[in-house]
């Protein structure tokens, strides 16, 4: 029988893959790899760098560092790890990793000089050491032991947490652990580049300090690392030494943000696109290239990474780099972005004369400008023969003569176009073909080789960077025309025409714009928008946008929606002039007012609905926007731009939506003149969403085969037992999450009732609430449900009954009797396991017994979920651990000891009994250590737990008590980890 790999198996696989790309690996033999490296380089458990190894490397890489002065250098470097803020500390240490550290040395003549000491050799990677180590344990104020760490010259640059789906965990759980590690021992991550969370099937990575939502896949690789095994490909492509050093040296930004600064590393499509640009410039043959990345993939950062690399590396000797946008708004956004990043050499062209001056001077820097400023720039103004131009949304740049003006001003330049929506000839009257414009020979748009680098809509959806978008056709509305009124009006103008001729004239003369301005039709559309928004969009807090073909129609929609929903909920955005009629003038806003409205819309404030004509269809990113009500005939790149407004991910948002009042999507081939894949993934018929819901429901309900789908206690117990262990536990957790998203997107829909889906979903919601109560310790798990699901639960599920049948179990003597009342041993085991883990987790470092008990719980749960022991055996084993856990606290009370004293006493009597004379001596030693710790160690400031001077003082306290006062120096001599352990008890129990 084959078995799915355990976490240990995942560890061994990654180590073996890393070994093939240049890492020295420790732990493949099944042992704890870090122990071997710890012993080789005499690392203490509170240290996060292999200092002895780094000292060797620093001497080897720097002629001014010697055996005589290296200890002074390392001591100084240790202090550089001290910081109260993870990101501040990471930014400071990043400078040392990439620029070197200043160090004062003595010349042979005795004169001091300051030198830069390199910690890593980027030019000659083979001069560095690369160690991949499993089970690297760090004990400071708490103890963590990530599954794997990657060290360059003894410095931890990558921390990995690995999970096995066979053990009911996936990469989401790994991310949770990494976030907890960063909170518990931030010092480990101070030098870090990025973190990796992986399971049996998938890998995600993110910059150090990034929140959960920024963990993303690495789904591409150069040919040498290409592999059918996606996990193996990701590990090799992302973590090979060459790419790792390249990312570290050349692809890190720090961004100032209102909510706290952030470290940014590139997405894989950004990394490979930038390298393609660098290769093209370095080769010097072709001078154009198209970067076609779907909207939402981060094209702005791709350009900024490219600019930084072009300016700092040797692809060109003295390059001048231009980033060109086509609106003042985009210029302002890019300027703000540049100001908040760690780029140094950049300037903004403030006007036409300033731009011409910058072009003539040709200084090596990044220049930000709009295309409009090239309007009056003199031809052949180029003063630098190494100019690289990057055009944002390049399909709009070639309009009128602006593209020609740019070509004339910079006749000898590299020109790279960036777009998410390319334009072909004939699509607009002014625009030139984006593919032909930026495709040199060999990248002929007619043969399909049309771009230097592409990242598709399909890839964006699969990677989770953007959401799928579904459309619903609403163009065939039933609405009444006052034919008599029309007859009277036309009779006055066209007396000689018959009634049929008049109708033919109407059909020919009335276009989509005038149709959208007919009052009965607007009334009907507004009624549908109002109802649809209340039923499908508003319940989960999303927002909507109405897109109209004219300012007049926008005003008509805005007036009626405001009357229905109130002035606070609806805003209308377009520009006005003094000559406009009152209907349009009533929604006049100035630029500042519009900016304020847009800012409020993006946040959790009113307005809930925006009505627009031309505004916000490009470059507007608001994850809270889920639905566009489209009453404008958009096509091709303008339609793709509109679709992209709804596809930005947000917590709980499963998809974007277009409600189509114009019939744009009736013929998708005409609306989107792109390749088949782009058309297939740009927007899908909402009927597909209903089919996806049916399929997902069938999958989830199938987990409970043969269990009655009724509201009885017996059915609920049997269902929860079914999902108490893997693989059903994982299948239900993940399956219901997906099912809930689909249901929230479809409901309300009469087909849900007609097909019986709603009844099955009600039953599964009941099971999910009971399941959450047994596994999360949450008294009200139903509150975490989304709005429509919560409504179903409140109307159809008796919460009081579930609370009675599945009481939330918490650790404590009084709860032992409660859990005995549970009839089902599977549910009982799940309850006890969760409660015991929750109780032990924050206490692991407070007492050696807690750590041993925590390891026992983990072992019991793994054997239970692996079917090595049954439910009753797991219950008894877990109850035994729980009773021992309660005994620890009771024994401390009996002995009259506080937590810290009892932890040290326990360690002395249970971990090192042969080194002490008696329990009385252990008690006295523990008491004296705690007394001197409290008298001598300053704990009155933030960050004392990690301060090096504090740690040194704690160690002096221990040496004074153990060696001088009690002659117990053998404790330190015989046990390398003794000092670390006692110090950790002192810190953990005095936080």
N, C-alpha and C positions, 0 to 999 in steps of 0.2 A: 504494500500500500504506500502510495506517495503522500507526503505531507507538505503542506505549505511552509515556507521558510519562517523561522522564528526571527526575533530581532537580532539574535546572535548570528543567524545565518545571513541576514541582510548586511550586518557588519563585515562578515568575512568576504561577502561578494564585493562590497565596495573596496575593501583593502586589496583584494586581488586585482581589481580593475585599476586602482591607483598605482599598484606596483608595476603594471605594464606601461605606464606613461611617465615613469621617472621618479616615483616616490619610494623612499625606504619605509617599509611598512612594519609595524609592530602590533602583534595580536592575531595574526592569521593562524597561529598554532592553537588557538583556543584559550590562551592565557590572556591576562590583562596586560596589553601591550605597554601601557604607560609605566607599569612597574619596572620593566626592563630599562626603559629610558631614564626613569627616575634614579635607578641605581647607578646607571652609567654616568650620569651628570650630577648626582648628589642633590637632586631637587627636593626641597621641603614642600609639604602639601599645601602650604599657604601661598607659595609662589606660583605665578602664572607663566613665567618665562624660564626656559632652561638657561640660566645665566652662565654657567660654566661653558656650555656649548656656544652661546653667543660670544663670550669672551674669546674663545678660540677663533671664531669666524671674524670678529672685529680685528684681531691681530693679523689674520691672514689677508684681509681685504684692505688694510690701511697701514701704510709704512710708518706713520707717526705714532701708532698705538703699539706698545710693547708689553712684555710680561711685567715690566716694572710699573707701568702706569695704567694698565688695563683695569685694575681693581677700582682705581679712582674714577675711571670713566663709567664703569658699570654701576657704581654707587650713585653717581649723578643721574644715570639713566633710570634707575629705580624710582627716583623722586619724580621723574616725568610721568609716571603712571598714576600719580596722585591727582585726583580731580573729583569734585563733588557732582559733576554732571557727566554722564556717559558720553554724550555727543561732543561736549567741550573737550573732554579728555581724549576722545578718539580723534578729533580734528588736530589737536596739538601733537599727538603721537604720530599721526599721518605725515605731518611735516618732517618729523625725524626719519620716518621710514623712506620718504621719497627725496628729501633734500639733504639729509644728513644732520648730524648733531655737532654743534660747535664744542670744541674741547681745547683747553689751554695746555700746551706741552712745552718742555724746555729743549732749546736747541743745544747742540754740543758746546756752544760758547756760553751757555748759561742764560741766554736771553729767552724770555717767554714769547711764544707765538700762538695764535689761535688758528686752528685747522677745522675743517669739516670732516667728520668721521662717518663713513657710509656703513649702514647696518645691513644693506642688501646690495649685491652687484647686479644691476639690471642689464648692463652691456654684455656681461659674460655669465649667463645663468648657471653654467656648470660649476662656477666657483662657490655657489651657495649649497647649503644642505637642505634637503626636503624630507621631512619625516611625517608620515601618516600614522597616528597612534590611536588605539581605542581605549576607552575607559580612563580618561584623564581626569583625575579627581582633584578638585580644588576646595580647600577648607579655609574659609575666612569667617565672616559672621554666620555663615551657613555653609553647608557642604553641597557641592553639585558634582555630578560625574556625567558629563555629556558622553554620548556613544563614541564619537570620533572627533579628533582635532587634527588640523594640518599646520605644521610648524615650518617656517622658513628661517634657518639659522637660529632655531630655538624659540622663535617668536610665534605665538598662536595667531594665525591670520584667518582661519576658517574653523567654525564650530559646527558640528553636525549632530543632529538628533534623528535617530532611525526608529521606525516602528514596523511591526508586522501586522498585516491585515488578518493573518491567521490567529492573532491574539487580540482581535477586536480593537485594533488601533490603526490609524492611518496618519498621513502627513499633517492633517489638521491638529491631531494630538501632539505631534512633534513640534509644531509651531507653538502650541501652548507651553510646552516644556521650555523651549528656547526663550520665550518671553519671560517665564518665571526665572530662568537662569540669569538673564540680563538684569532682572530686578534684584535677585539675591546676591550675585557676585559680579557686579558690573566691571570690576577690575579685569576679569578675564577677557572682556570684550573691548577694552580700551585700545589694544593694537589691532583689533579685528577688521577685516575687510568686509566679509559677508558671512551669513549663516545659511546652513542647508537643513531643510526638513524633508525627510524622505520616508517612503514605506516600500512595500514589496513591489509596487507598480509605478509609483510616481515620485518625482523630485520637485521641490520648490526651493528657491533661494531668495534672499533679500539682504539689503545692506544692514549692517549692525545698527540697532536702535530703531529699525522700521517697525511699524505696527503690523498686525496680522494681515490686513488686506493687501499689503505690498509684497507678499510672498508669491513669486511667479515662476513659471516653468522655464527651462532652457531647452527649446525644441528644435535646434538646428545645430549643425556641426560641419566643419570643413571635411573634405573627403577622407583625410587620414583617420578621422574619428567617427565617421559615419557607421551606423550599426543598426540592425533590425531590432535589437533590444534597446528600447528608448531610454530606459534607466541607465544602462551601461554607456550609451552614447552621451547622455547628459553629463554623467560624472566625468567622462574622459574629456569632453569638449570644454566644460566649464572649469574643471579643476586640474587640468594638466599644468605643469609648472610654467610653461611659456605663456599660456593665457592668463594664469593667475597673476604673474608678475606684470603682464601688460595691463590688466584691469587695475591693479594696484597703482601702477606708475602713471597711467594715462587716462583713466576713465572714472575718476572719483570727483564728485562735486559735493560741496556743503552749501546748503541753502538756508538763508535766514527766513523764518516763518513766524507769523504772529503767535501760533500756539506752541512754539518751540522749534529750534533749528533741526534740520534733517540731513542725514547723509544719503547720497544718491549714487547708485551704481547702475550701469546700463542694462536694459533689456537685451535679449539676444539679437533681435532684429536690428536694434540700434548699433550694437557692437559690430556686427558683420557688415552693415551698410557703411559705417564709418571706415572700416578697414578696406572695403571695396573702393571708397573714394580715395583713401590714402594710397592704395596700390595704383590707381589710375593716374594720380598726380605724380607718384614716384616713377612710373614707367614713362610718362611724358609723351605717349603716342596719341591717344584720343583725348579730346578736350571737353567732351560733354558726357552727361550721364543722367538718367532719370531714376530717382528714388521714389517708387510707388508703394507707399505704406498706407494702409487703411486708416481712416480717421480714428483717433483715440489711441493710437499706438505710440504717440510721443515724438512726432516729427521735429518739434522745436528743440528738444533735447538732443536728437540725432544731429541737427545742425550745430548745436553748441559743442557737442563732443568733437565733431569734425573740425570746427574752427579751432578749438583748443589744441587738438593734435597737430593740425597743420602749422600752427604758430610755434609749437614747442618742440616739434620733432624735425627730422632732417629730410623730409620728403621734398622740401624746397628750401633754398638758402635764406631768403628774406621775404617771405610771402606777405601780401596784403589780402585780407579775406573780407568779403562783403556778404552780409545777410540782408536780403531785400524782401520787404513785405509790401502789400499793396493798399493798406489802409492805415490811417492814423491810429485807430484802435489797436490793430495788431502791432504797430510800431511801439505804442505805449506798453502793451503787454510784454513784448520782447525786451524793451528797455528796463522795465521793472524786474523781469527775470534775470537779466544780466547784473543789475545792481544788487540782487540778493544772492548771487552765486559767487564762487571764489575765483572767477576769472579776473585777470589783471589788465591785459592789453586790449582795451576796446574803447570806442568812442561812438557817439551818435552824430550823424549829419543833421545839423539843425535847419538847414535851408539849401537852396540850389547852389548859391555861391560857396557855402561851406563844403558841400559835397564835391564841387569842382576843385576846390583847394585841396581836399583830402586825396582826390584822385591824382592830381598833379604831383603832390608831395610823395605819394606812394609809400608812406611809412608802414613798416611791418606791424600791423595791428588788425583787430576786427572792427569793421565799420558797419554800423546799423543804419539803414536808410529805407525810405519808401521808393517805389518805382517812379512815382510822380516827380520826384526831385531830379530825375534824369531828363525832364522835358526840355530844359534849356542848357544842358551841359554841352560844351563844345566837343565836336568829334576829335578823336585821337588825343584826348586829354591824359591818357594813361601814362603815369610816370614811373610805374614799377612793372617790370616784365614778368613778374610772378604773381599774378592776380588770380584769385579763386573766388568765384561768385556762387552763392547758394540762394536760389529763389524759392521762397515759401509759397505754396499753392501756385505752382508755376503755370497752371492752365490759365490763370487770369493775367499773367504778366505780358503775354504776347499780344495784348489787345491794342488796337489802333497803331500809333507809331511809337508807343513807349518801348516796345521790344527792340525796335530798330534804333531808337535813341541810346538804349543801353549798349547794343552791339557796337554802335559808332563810338561811344565814349570809351569803351573798353574792348577794342578790336582784337586784342591778343590775350584772352583770359580763358581759364577753365570755367565752365558754367554747368552747374549741377542743379537740376530741377527737382523740387520736392512736391509731391501731390498725393492726395488720397482719392482724387477724382479727375483723372486725365480727360482731356478734350480731344475729339477728332474733328477733322475738317467738316464744315457744313453744320456743325452743332450750334454754333453762333455765327453771326455775320462777321465779327471782328477777330475772333481767336484763331490762332494758328494751331496746327496739330501738335499736341504735347509730345506724342511719341516721336514724330519725325524731328521735332525741334531739338530734342535732347538725346536722340539715338544715333550714335555715330555708325559708320560702316561696321557691319558685323552684329549690330543690334537693330536690325531692320524691323520696324513695326509690322511690315506686311508678312513677315515669316513667323512672327510670334516672339522673337527675341527682342523685346522692346524696352528693356529696362536694365539698369545696372544692378538694382536690387529691388525685390518685391516682398511685401508682407500683405497677405490677402485678408479679405473680410472673414473667410472661412477660418484662417489661422487665428485671427483675433478672437473669434467666438470660441474656438477650441481652447485657446489659452486663457480665456476668462477676462481678457482686457476690454472686450466689448460684449454686449448682449445681443442675442437674436432679436430681430424686429418682426412683428407680425402685422398684417394689414387686414382691415375689414372694409368691404365695399358698402357704401351708403349712397351711391350716386343715383340709384333708381328710386328716389323717394316719391311717395304719392302726395301731390300738392295740386291745389286748384288754381286755375287761371280764370280771371273774370273776362271771359271771351266777349261778353256783351260790351263791357267797358272798352276793351281793346278795339272792338268793331267801331264803336262810336268815335274813338280817337282817330283811327285810321280812315274812317269815312270822310273826315274833314280834310285830311291830307291827300288821300288817294281815291277820289270819288269814282274814278273810272275802272278800278280793279274789282274783280269778283272776290267773294269770300275766300275761295281756294287760293286765288293769286295773292291775297293778303297774307294768308298763312305761309305760303311759300316764301314770301318776302321776309316774314319774321324768322323763318328757319335759316335763311341765308344771312340775315343782318345781325341776328343776335349771337354773340360769341360767349365764351365762358365767363368773361368779365361782366357783361351785361346780365347774363343769367344769374350770376352771383349777387346782383344788385336788385333782383326782383323781390319785392317784399314778402309775398306768400312763401317763396322758397326759403328766404332767410328765416322767416318765422319757424318754418318746419325744421330747418337745420339747427337752429338755436334750441328748439325743444329737444331734439335728439342729443345734442351736445350736453345740455343740462342734465338729462336723465343718465346718459352714459357716464358722465363724470361722477355723479353721485353713486352710481352702482359699481363702477369698475376701477375708478382712479382714486377718488377721495378716501375710501375706507382705510387704505394702508398709508395714507399721508403723501401720495404722489401728486404731481401737478401736471397741468396741460397747457397746450398752446394751439391757438386757432390761426391758421395761415390762409390769408385771403388774397385775391388777385388785384385788389385796388384799395386805395385809401377810403373810398366811399363805402365799399363793402365792409372794410374793417370797422368803420364807424357804425355801420348798421348792426353788425354783430355785437360790437362793444356796448352799444346802447341797450340792446335787448338782453344781453347777458347780465349787464349791470342791474337792470330792472329786476331780473329774476334772482340774482345772487347777492346783490349789494355792491356798493362802490369799493369796499375794502378788498373783496375777493377778485375783482377783475380790473386789469389795466390794459389800455390800448396804446400801442407804440408805433408811431410813424412821424415823419416831419411834416410841418405845415407852413403855409405862407399867409400873408395878410389878405391875399386875393381869394383864399379858400372859402367855400360856403360855411355857414354856421354848423352844419352837420359834421363837417370835418374839423372845424376850429375847436369844437367842444373838447376834443381830446389832445389839444396842444400840450406838448411837454418840451422843456429845453434840455440840452445834453446832460446837465447835472441831475435833473429830475429823472431822466431815463436811466442814468447810472445808478441812482438810488433805488429805483424800482427793480432793476435787474439784480442788484445786490440782495434786496429783500426776497426776491423770487427764489434765488439760489439757496437761501437759508430757510429755516423753519418759521417763516412769517408769511403774511399776506403780501402780494396777491397769490391766488391759487391758479388763476387762468390769465394768460397773456394773449392778446389779439394783435397780430402783426401783419404787415404787408411785405415789405422788403427786409425788415430788420431781423437780426438774430438767426438767420438761416445759415450763416457760416461763422465758424470760430466761436460759437456759443456753447460752452460746456456747463451743463447743470444736471448732475446725476439725479436730482429730484424730479426732473422732467421725464415722464413716462409716455405720455400720449400726445400726438399731434393730430388735430382735426384739420385735414387738408382739403381746402376748397380752392385750390389753385393748380393749374395744369403745369406741373413741373416735369422735367425730363432729364435723363442722363446725369451730368455732374451736379446740376442744381438739385435734382431729386435725391441723389446720393448724399449731398450735404444735408438736406432736410432729414433724411432717414437717420443720419449720424447724430442728430440732436437728441434722439431718444435712446440711444444704445449705450449710454455711459453707465457702468455698474454702480450699484449702491446696495447696502445691506438689505436683504429681503426683496430686492427687485429682480424678478426672474427674466424679464424681457421688456423691450420697448414696443410701442404700438402706433400704427397709423390708421386713423379712421378716415376713409377716402370718400369725400363727397363729390369728386370730379370724375371718378372712373379712371384715374391715372393707372391703377394697378390691374385694370381689366385685361390689358394686354401687356404683360411685363416685358415682352421682347421689343415692343415699340418704345416703352418708357425708359428702358435701360439698354443702351447699345454697347454692352460690354460682353466679355467672355461668359460662357455658360455658368462657370463656378461663381463669378461675381453676382450674376443675376439670381442664381439659386440661393445665395446666402445673404444678399442685401436686404431682402424683405420676403416673408413667406405668408401664404394665406393663413388666416387665423384658424381655419378648419384643421390645419395640421396641429395646432396647439391642442385642440380637443382630442385628436387622435393620440397625441403624445400622452395626454392625461389618461386616456383609457388604457394605453399600454402600461404606463407606470402604475396605475391602480391594480392592474392584473398582476404585475410583478410583486407589489407589496402585499396584496391580499393573499397571494399564493403562499406566502410564508406561513399562513395560518390554516393550511389545508386540513380539513376534517374537524376543525374547531367550529362549533356553532356560532353564527354571527348574530348573537342576541345580547341583551343587556344583563344577563344573569351573572351572579358572582362567580359561578363555576367557569363560565366562558372567559371572563376577565382573568381569573387566576391562571387558567390553562394558556391563554394568549401571552400573558406576561412571563410565564415560565418558559414558553417556547422561545422568547427573545432574551432570556437571561444569560445565555452563553453563546459563544460564537459557533458557526458563522452567522446564525440568524440575528444575533444582537447587532452586529455591524450592518447587516443587510437592512434591518428595520430602521436603525438610526439614519443611515444615508438615504434609504428609499423614501421614508416619510418626509424628510427634508425636501427632496425633489418633488414629491407628490404635493406637498403643501404649496410650493411655489407655483406649480401648474394649476392647482385648484384656485388659488387666489387670482391668477390671471384670467381664468375662464369664467368663474362665477361672477354674477348670477347668469344662468343660462338654462332655459327650460329643458334642454337636452340632458342636463345633469339629473333632473328628476325623472324624465321619461326613460332614461337608460338604467336607472337604479344606482348611478354613481354616487349620488348624494347620500343614500342610505349606507353604502359601503364606507364612504368617507367618514360619516358620523361614527360608525363603529370603530374604525381605525383611530379616529381622534380620541375616543374614549380609552382605547388601549394605550395610545401614546401618552396620555395624561397619567395613567396608572404606571406605565413603564418609567416615566420621568420621576415619579414620586419614589420609586424603588431604587433609582440609580443616581439621582442628583441631590437628594436631601432638601429639595425645594418644597416648601409648604404650599406654594401656589404655582405649579408649573404651567397651568393653563394661561397665566398672564403673559408668558413668553410667546404664546401663539400669535399669529398675525390676525388682523381684524376680522376677516370673514370666517376664519377657522374658530376664533374666539367666540364669535356670534353663534356659530353652530353648537359649540360646546355649551355655552350658557343656555341655549334654548332646548338642547336635546340630551345633555349629559348631567346627571345628578352628581354634582361635585361633592356634596356632603357624603353621599354614598361611597364614592371613590376614596374620600379621605378616611372613611371608617374601614373600608376593606383593605386599603393600602396606606396605613399610617406612616408618616415620615419618621424614620428611625434615627435617633441620635444616640451617641455613646453615653453611657452612664448606667449606674446600678439599676435605677428605676425603669430603664428601658428594656432591660433583659427580660422582664416579665411581659412587656408589650410584644416583643418579637416572638415570644413563645405562642402568642395568640394567632400568629399567622399560620394558616394551614399548609401553605405550599412551601416545601423546602428550597425550591429554586429561587423563589421570591425572597425567602428568608436569607439565603446565602448572599444574594445580591445586595440586600439592605445592609447586612452586617459588614460585608466587604467594603461597601462605599463609606459607611459611617466610620469604620475603623481607620481606613486610609485617610479620610478627611481629618480625623483627630490626630493621627500620627504625623502626617506630612509636615506641618509647621513645627513639630517638636523633635524631628529626627536628630538635630544637632544639640539638643538640650540635655540628653542623657544617653549613655551607651546602650541602655536597655531599649530605648525607643528605636534606635537604629536597627538593632537586632530584630525587634518585633516587626518593624516595617518590612524588613527583608523577608520575614516569615509570611506576612500577609501577601506579599507579592508572589512568593513561591506557591502558597496555597491557591491563590486565584488563578495563576497560570496553569497549575495542575488540574484545577476544577474546569476551567474553560477548555483545557486540552483533553477533557474526558478521561483523565487518569484517575480521578476520584469522582464519586457521585455527589449529588446535592446534599444528602444527609451528612456524609463525611465532611464535606466542605463547611457545613454549618457548625458541626462540632469542633473542627479545627479552628475556625475563626472565633468561635465563642471562647475557646481556651486562650487564644491570643488576647482577646478583649479583656478577659478576667485578669490576665497577667498585667495588662496595661493599667487597669484600675488599681492593681496591687502596688505598682510603682509609686503612684501618688499617695496611696494609703501608708506605705512603708516610710516615705519621707515625713509624713505627718507624725507617725509613731516615734520616729527618732528626733523629732523637733528640728529638722533641717529644712532650710530653704532650698529652692531648686538648684542653685549653683553648687552649694556645698554637697548636696546629695549626688549630683552628677559626678563630681570629682571623687567623692567617697566610693561611689559605685564603680568607677573606672579603676580605682586603686584596688578594691577588694575583688573585682571580677575579671578585670583585664590584666592586672599585674600583681596577683596575690603573693607570688613568690618573692617579690621585692620589698614587701613591708612586713613588719613584725607582728602586727595585730590589727583588728578592726578599730580598736581604740586609737592606735597611731594614725590610721587612715582618716578617722574622723577629725583628729587634731590637725593633721596636715591640711585637710580640706578647709577647715575653719580658718586656719592661719592664711592660706592662700587668698581666700575670699576677703578677709579683713584687710590684708595689705593691698589687694587689688582696689578695694574701695577707697582706701586712704591715699594711695599713690597715683592712681591712673585718673587723668582728667577726662571725664565723660560729659562735660557740659557744653559741647559744641557739636554741630551737625558734621557727620563724616568721621567721628572719632574711631569708629569700628575698623575703618580701612586705612587710617593714617599710619604711616610707617613709624613715626616716633612713638605713637601709642602702642603699636605692636611690640616695638623694641622694649618699652617700659614694662609691658606685661611679661615678656620673657625674662627681664631682670628680676621681677617679682618672683617668678617661678624658680629661678636659679638661687635667689637669696633664701627662699623657704626650703627648697628641696636639698640644695647642696650645703649651704652654710648652716642652716638652722637644724635640719634633721638628718644630715649626712646620707641623703638618698640619691646621690649622683648616679648610682647604678641604674636608676629608672631612665635617666636620659641616655646613658651609654648603651643600655641593652635594647632600647626601643626608640628608633629614629622618629616615630610619629607621636611620641608621648607629649612633647611640648605643644605640637599642633593641636592635639586632641583637647588638652586642658585649656589652652587659649581659646579654642572654639566654644567650650562650655561657658567660659567667662563672658564671652561676647554674646552668645546666643541667649543666655539667661538674663542679660542685663541690657537688652535693647530697649 
